[in-house]
Each structure stands twice: as structure tokens, then as C-alpha cells.
């Protein structure tokens, strides 16, 4: 079995891989929770962020 990647922000094992936007200046893989937080900060306004209560 291959080595599991870890999120570059929180170090949790990544189940589904996300790549950060160039504007964020983040190199490496993000987990869904950290990606969602970054998207929420990058695109403020009225949009639905699912499972926000789990932060």
C-alpha cells in the first residue's frame, strides 16, 4: 500500500486531495476541511459551506 499524504496545513491524512489556488501561495496537498476554510476566506459573501459546524 502507498504512503498516505498529509495536509500541508493541519497534517491530517488526506482522503480526497485538493490543490490550493496560486493566490494562496500554498505548495502541496490540502484536505477537504482546510480547502473549504481557504475557499470561504477567499470568496467571502453569501454561499453555503457544508459541514461548517464540524470545524
N, CA, C and O atoms as a GROMACS GRO file, in nm:
protein
  220
    1UNK      N    1   0.084  -0.118   0.000
    1UNK     CA    2   0.000   0.000   0.000
    1UNK      C    3   0.089   0.124   0.000
    1UNK      O    4   0.194   0.124   0.064
    2UNK      N    5   0.047   0.230  -0.071
    2UNK     CA    6   0.125   0.352  -0.082
    2UNK      C    7   0.117   0.438   0.043
    2UNK      O    8   0.028   0.420   0.127
    3UNK      N    9   0.210   0.530   0.053
    3UNK     CA   10   0.215   0.621   0.166
    3UNK      C   11   0.102   0.723   0.154
    3UNK      O   12   0.079   0.779   0.047
    4UNK      N   13   0.032   0.746   0.264
    4UNK     CA   14  -0.077   0.843   0.266
    4UNK      C   15  -0.020   0.984   0.277
    4UNK      O   16   0.072   1.009   0.355
    5UNK      N   17  -0.075   1.075   0.198
    5UNK     CA   18  -0.032   1.214   0.204
    5UNK      C   19  -0.098   1.283   0.322
    5UNK      O   20  -0.206   1.244   0.366
    6UNK      N   21  -0.031   1.385   0.374
    6UNK     CA   22  -0.086   1.465   0.482
    6UNK      C   23  -0.110   1.607   0.432
    6UNK      O   24  -0.039   1.657   0.345
    7UNK      N   25  -0.210   1.670   0.489
    7UNK     CA   26  -0.244   1.808   0.457
    7UNK      C   27  -0.129   1.898   0.502
    7UNK      O   28  -0.076   1.882   0.612
    8UNK      N   29  -0.092   1.993   0.416
    8UNK     CA   30   0.020   2.083   0.448
    8UNK      C   31  -0.019   2.186   0.555
    8UNK      O   32   0.069   2.252   0.610
    9UNK      N   33  -0.147   2.201   0.585
    9UNK     CA   34  -0.190   2.297   0.686
    9UNK      C   35  -0.211   2.230   0.822
    9UNK      O   36  -0.155   2.275   0.922
   10UNK      N   37  -0.290   2.122   0.826
   10UNK     CA   38  -0.326   2.061   0.954
   10UNK      C   39  -0.258   1.927   0.980
   10UNK      O   40  -0.268   1.874   1.091
   11UNK      N   41  -0.189   1.872   0.882
   11UNK     CA   42  -0.116   1.744   0.894
   11UNK      C   43  -0.206   1.621   0.908
   11UNK      O   44  -0.157   1.513   0.941
   12UNK      N   45  -0.335   1.636   0.885
   12UNK     CA   46  -0.425   1.520   0.885
   12UNK      C   47  -0.403   1.440   0.757
   12UNK      O   48  -0.365   1.496   0.654
   13UNK      N   49  -0.428   1.310   0.762
   13UNK     CA   50  -0.417   1.227   0.642
   13UNK      C   51  -0.526   1.269   0.545
   13UNK      O   52  -0.643   1.282   0.583
   14UNK      N   53  -0.488   1.289   0.420
   14UNK     CA   54  -0.579   1.338   0.316
   14UNK      C   55  -0.651   1.221   0.250
   14UNK      O   56  -0.588   1.128   0.199
   15UNK      N   57  -0.786   1.227   0.252
   15UNK     CA   58  -0.865   1.126   0.184
   15UNK      C   59  -0.890   1.165   0.039
   15UNK      O   60  -0.872   1.084  -0.052
   16UNK      N   61  -0.931   1.288   0.019
   16UNK     CA   62  -0.956   1.343  -0.114
   16UNK      C   63  -0.864   1.462  -0.130
   16UNK      O   64  -0.869   1.555  -0.049
   17UNK      N   65  -0.782   1.462  -0.232
   17UNK     CA   66  -0.677   1.561  -0.250
   17UNK      C   67  -0.728   1.690  -0.313
   17UNK      O   68  -0.803   1.688  -0.411
   18UNK      N   69  -0.686   1.802  -0.256
   18UNK     CA   70  -0.717   1.934  -0.310
   18UNK      C   71  -0.587   2.009  -0.328
   18UNK      O   72  -0.494   1.994  -0.249
   19UNK      N   73  -0.580   2.090  -0.432
   19UNK     CA   74  -0.465   2.175  -0.458
   19UNK      C   75  -0.506   2.319  -0.434
   19UNK      O   76  -0.611   2.363  -0.482
   20UNK      N   77  -0.424   2.393  -0.360
   20UNK     CA   78  -0.456   2.532  -0.330
   20UNK      C   79  -0.443   2.621  -0.453
   20UNK      O   80  -0.371   2.590  -0.548
   21UNK      N   81  -0.514   2.732  -0.450
   21UNK     CA   82  -0.507   2.829  -0.558
   21UNK      C   83  -0.371   2.899  -0.555
   21UNK      O   84  -0.311   2.911  -0.448
   22UNK      N   85  -0.323   2.942  -0.668
   22UNK     CA   86  -0.194   3.011  -0.677
   22UNK      C   87  -0.189   3.133  -0.585
   22UNK      O   88  -0.085   3.161  -0.525
   23UNK      N   89  -0.300   3.203  -0.573
   23UNK     CA   90  -0.306   3.323  -0.489
   23UNK      C   91  -0.278   3.295  -0.342
   23UNK      O   92  -0.235   3.384  -0.269
   24UNK      N   93  -0.301   3.172  -0.300
   24UNK     CA   94  -0.282   3.135  -0.160
   24UNK      C   95  -0.135   3.114  -0.126
   24UNK      O   96  -0.095   3.125  -0.010
   25UNK      N   97  -0.053   3.084  -0.227
   25UNK     CA   98   0.089   3.061  -0.203
   25UNK      C   99   0.116   2.935  -0.123
   25UNK      O  100   0.213   2.930  -0.046
   26UNK      N  101   0.033   2.833  -0.138
   26UNK     CA  102   0.048   2.707  -0.065
   26UNK      C  103   0.094   2.599  -0.161
   26UNK      O  104   0.029   2.574  -0.262
   27UNK      N  105   0.205   2.535  -0.129
   27UNK     CA  106   0.256   2.424  -0.209
   27UNK      C  107   0.221   2.294  -0.139
   27UNK      O  108   0.251   2.277  -0.020
   28UNK      N  109   0.160   2.203  -0.209
   28UNK     CA  110   0.128   2.072  -0.152
   28UNK      C  111  -0.021   2.046  -0.151
   28UNK      O  112  -0.101   2.123  -0.204
   29UNK      N  113  -0.057   1.935  -0.089
   29UNK     CA  114  -0.194   1.886  -0.087
   29UNK      C  115  -0.269   1.936   0.036
   29UNK      O  116  -0.213   1.942   0.146
   30UNK      N  117  -0.395   1.973   0.015
   30UNK     CA  118  -0.482   2.015   0.124
   30UNK      C  119  -0.592   1.911   0.145
   30UNK      O  120  -0.636   1.846   0.050
   31UNK      N  121  -0.636   1.897   0.270
   31UNK     CA  122  -0.753   1.813   0.299
   31UNK      C  123  -0.878   1.895   0.267
   31UNK      O  124  -0.869   2.016   0.248
   32UNK      N  125  -0.991   1.831   0.262
   32UNK     CA  126  -1.116   1.898   0.229
   32UNK      C  127  -1.153   2.007   0.328
   32UNK      O  128  -1.204   2.112   0.289
   33UNK      N  129  -1.128   1.983   0.457
   33UNK     CA  130  -1.164   2.081   0.560
   33UNK      C  131  -1.082   2.209   0.543
   33UNK      O  132  -1.137   2.319   0.548
   34UNK      N  133  -0.952   2.196   0.524
   34UNK     CA  134  -0.866   2.314   0.509
   34UNK      C  135  -0.894   2.386   0.378
   34UNK      O  136  -0.893   2.509   0.373
   35UNK      N  137  -0.920   2.311   0.272
   35UNK     CA  138  -0.953   2.371   0.143
   35UNK      C  139  -1.082   2.452   0.155
   35UNK      O  140  -1.092   2.563   0.103
   36UNK      N  141  -1.180   2.395   0.223
   36UNK     CA  142  -1.308   2.463   0.241
   36UNK      C  143  -1.290   2.593   0.320
   36UNK      O  144  -1.353   2.694   0.287
   37UNK      N  145  -1.206   2.590   0.423
   37UNK     CA  146  -1.181   2.711   0.501
   37UNK      C  147  -1.114   2.818   0.416
   37UNK      O  148  -1.149   2.936   0.425
   38UNK      N  149  -1.018   2.778   0.333
   38UNK     CA  150  -0.948   2.874   0.246
   38UNK      C  151  -1.043   2.932   0.142
   38UNK      O  152  -1.039   3.053   0.116
   39UNK      N  153  -1.126   2.850   0.083
   39UNK     CA  154  -1.224   2.898  -0.016
   39UNK      C  155  -1.318   2.998   0.050
   39UNK      O  156  -1.351   3.100  -0.009
   40UNK      N  157  -1.362   2.967   0.171
   40UNK     CA  158  -1.454   3.054   0.244
   40UNK      C  159  -1.392   3.192   0.267
   40UNK      O  160  -1.461   3.293   0.257
   41UNK      N  161  -1.262   3.197   0.298
   41UNK     CA  162  -1.194   3.325   0.319
   41UNK      C  163  -1.165   3.396   0.187
   41UNK      O  164  -1.170   3.519   0.180
   42UNK      N  165  -1.136   3.320   0.083
   42UNK     CA  166  -1.101   3.378  -0.046
   42UNK      C  167  -1.222   3.436  -0.119
   42UNK      O  168  -1.211   3.538  -0.187
   43UNK      N  169  -1.337   3.371  -0.104
   43UNK     CA  170  -1.461   3.416  -0.168
   43UNK      C  171  -1.565   3.449  -0.062
   43UNK      O  172  -1.661   3.374  -0.046
   44UNK      N  173  -1.547   3.560   0.010
   44UNK     CA  174  -1.647   3.596   0.111
   44UNK      C  175  -1.780   3.633   0.046
   44UNK      O  176  -1.784   3.677  -0.069
   45UNK      N  177  -1.884   3.614   0.120
   45UNK     CA  178  -2.016   3.650   0.069
   45UNK      C  179  -2.118   3.545   0.103
   45UNK      O  180  -2.097   3.464   0.193
   46UNK      N  181  -2.227   3.546   0.031
   46UNK     CA  182  -2.336   3.453   0.057
   46UNK      C  183  -2.319   3.327  -0.025
   46UNK      O  184  -2.359   3.321  -0.142
   47UNK      N  185  -2.261   3.226   0.036
   47UNK     CA  186  -2.254   3.095  -0.026
   47UNK      C  187  -2.262   2.992   0.087
   47UNK      O  188  -2.230   3.022   0.202
   48UNK      N  189  -2.304   2.874   0.054
   48UNK     CA  190  -2.324   2.770   0.153
   48UNK      C  191  -2.198   2.685   0.164
   48UNK      O  192  -2.150   2.630   0.065
   49UNK      N  193  -2.146   2.676   0.284
   49UNK     CA  194  -2.032   2.589   0.311
   49UNK      C  195  -2.083   2.474   0.395
   49UNK      O  196  -2.118   2.493   0.511
   50UNK      N  197  -2.088   2.355   0.338
   50UNK     CA  198  -2.142   2.240   0.408
   50UNK      C  199  -2.051   2.195   0.521
   50UNK      O  200  -1.929   2.210   0.513
   51UNK      N  201  -2.110   2.142   0.624
   51UNK     CA  202  -2.041   2.088   0.742
   51UNK      C  203  -1.954   2.190   0.813
   51UNK      O  204  -1.856   2.153   0.879
   52UNK      N  205  -1.987   2.318   0.802
   52UNK     CA  206  -1.909   2.422   0.869
   52UNK      C  207  -1.911   2.403   1.021
   52UNK      O  208  -1.816   2.442   1.090
   53UNK      N  209  -2.015   2.344   1.071
   53UNK     CA  210  -2.028   2.320   1.215
   53UNK      C  211  -1.925   2.219   1.267
   53UNK      O  212  -1.907   2.208   1.388
   54UNK      N  213  -1.858   2.146   1.179
   54UNK     CA  214  -1.760   2.047   1.220
   54UNK      C  215  -1.620   2.105   1.243
   54UNK      O  216  -1.531   2.034   1.288
   55UNK      N  217  -1.600   2.233   1.213
   55UNK     CA  218  -1.469   2.297   1.231
   55UNK      C  219  -1.428   2.300   1.376
   55UNK      O  220  -1.320   2.350   1.409
   0.00000   0.00000   0.00000
